[in-house]
């Protein structure tokens, strides 16, 4: 609902709007998860909570808040 609302608002304001959705399931499954987590930490500055969230997704394919 939030995405739809944001797009409708942007279109109403005359703003160019695009929505891109990707299914990265196969790509994520093909990557070594510890290496991916290390990359998130070193390249993007992910810290403990963010890394735990990504790790839970990689492990269970759902975000566990």
N, C-alpha and C positions, 0 to 999 in steps of 0.2 A: 504494500500500500504506500509506503514512504517513497519508494522509487517512482511509482506511478504519479504520486502527488508532486514530486520534484520535477518530473518531466513535464507534467501538465502546466505547472507554474512557469517553467522556463519557456515553454512554447507560448504561453499567454503573454509573456514579456517580449516575445519576438527573438529570443535567444536561440542560436543554433544548438541543437541537442542531439546526442547520439547515445545509444546504449549498446554496449558490447558485452556479450556473455560467452564465457569459454568453459568448456568441460575439460579440466586438466587432470582428471582421474588417472588416465593411462600414463600421462607424463609423470605424475607424482609417484605412482606405483613403480615406475622404472628407475627412480633415483634412490640412491642409498640415503636413507633418512638421516642418520647421524651427520653425514657430509652436508646435507641440505640445511640442517639445523645450525651447524657450524658456520655455514655461509650466511645465514640470516643474522647470526650473532656478529660476525666480523664485518660483513659488508653493509648491513642495514642497521646495526646497533640494537638488535633485539635483546632484551634483558630477560630475567628469570620468568616473570609472569607471561610475557609474550611467547617465549620459547616453549613454556609448558602448554599454552593454548595451541600452538602449532603442532607440538608433539602429540597432544591428545587427538587432534584432527588426523594426523598421519597414522596414528595407531588405530583409531576407531572410525575414521571417516565422518566424525561429527565433532562439532565444537562442544567442549564440556566446560562451561563457565564455572 
